Amino acid sequence: MTSKTMREMLARSPVMPILTLHDATTAGDLAQALVRGGVALFEVVMRTPQSVAALRAMREAAPEADI
């Protein structure tokens, strides 16, 4: 994994959704849909008990995304 600056990440995807996920079982599909839609940069906030599992699922499902 290479380290990217925020400027480099925003140049690739100027929109960055901030996500609060309550269900980790749908997180991988969400990540893939975002990437297919041209959004390859998103943040998962740690507000729910499922946040860490959702983050892991998203990274596995969409390794090309910056999460």
N, C-alpha and C positions, 0 to 999 in steps of 0.2 A: 504494500500500500504506500503510495506516495503522499507527501504532505502538500496541500494546496493552500494558497492564501484565500481569504474571504473574497477578495477582488477577483481572483481566478474563478472561484465557484460561482459568483454572481454574474460574471461575464458569460458563463455557460448557461445559466438559468436565472434570468433576472427576477423571477418570482420565487419566493420561498415560503410555502405554507408552514404554519406552526400547528402541529397536530396533537390533540389530546385523544388518546386511544383507550377505549374501555374494553376492547375485545381483541386479543392477540391472534385469534384464529382467522381474522379477516385482514390482518396487517400486511401480509405478504402480497395478497391480491391488490390491496390499495397501493402499495409501493410500485408494483408492476404497472398498474393503471396510470399512476402519476408519470412514470417514466415514458410510457407509450404516448401520453398526452404532451410530452415535451417538458415536463417539470422533473428535473433530475436532482434537485436540491430541496430538502425539507428537514424540518426539525421535529423531533418527538419530545414533548415535555413530560417530565416525570411527576405526573399528578395523580395517576391511578395505579392500583396494584398490578395491572397488566402492562404497564409502560415498558419495563425491561424486556419482557417476553415479546412484546410487539416490536420493539426496536431490533431484537435479534432476528425475528421473522422477516422484517423488512430488509435487513442487511443481507440475509440469505437469499431472499427472493429477487432482489435488485442490487447486485453487487456493483453495478455501474453507477449507482446513485450516490450522491454525497448526503449522508444522513447525520 
